[in-house]
Amino acid sequence: MPDRENEPQRRSRWLAPLLAPLIVTAFCLALGLLLAIQLRTERIARQTAPDEEWEIVVADLIDSNVRLREQVESLQAQLAEFQDPEKGGVVLQSLVDEINHLRIVNGLVEVSGPGIVVTIEGPISVLDLHDLINELRNAGAEALALNDERLVAWSAISTDGQSVTVDGYPVQAPYRLQAIGDAHTLEVALGRPGGIVELLQQANRELSIVVEPVEKLTLPVYDRPFQFAYTRPVE
């Protein structure tokens, strides 16, 4: 079997040579853009400003030039830090760690860790399942799955009239809810007196909810297609 625990280190090694030139290029483009804006502003000012306003324009340009130089110096300092053999590795590693974090949050990689398994047998509504999942998230669950279907931020748990569905795909009872996180904290959050499990079982005596701590869970990749139709980065 592949070594899952060393997977982040392997990603760091192949991401490092890809990210380094991109970051250096971004810094250089930013420096060039700042200088181009400064030169263009000065040309426009000379062409459009009346003589009596020239002193004001010059003063504004001086202030603008000071701010731009400060930004250039800041970017140069960041670039120098990145190019430093000792510090550059730390910066690059932080970027790799952030990418890996986003991949985990978005379900793009298989994950493993300690946590709990909640086995649900008997009649339960979609809203009650939502309440259980939200309770686990509020208690610090870092990754979730329902009947081996990875749950991410945009996962839609609903019903087709006969079965519970996850993103439109049916899942059959009994339901097995897996949560990676601090097993003790998650177990206490669900099992406390007056908590969600007690309330659900009091409302329906036929419902069985069993919470079991597990030393190691492995959750699959989120393999459903998803695209942003309306959201765009702010430019």
PyMOL commands that set and color helices and strands:
alter all, ss='L'
color gray80, all
select helices_A, chain A and resi 7-48+51-83+85-105+126-138+183-191+196-203
alter helices_A, ss='H'
color red, helices_A
select strands_A, chain A and resi 111-121+143-146+149-151+157-159+164-166+169-171+175-180+208-219
alter strands_A, ss='S'
color yellow, strands_A
deselect
rebuild
show_as cartoon
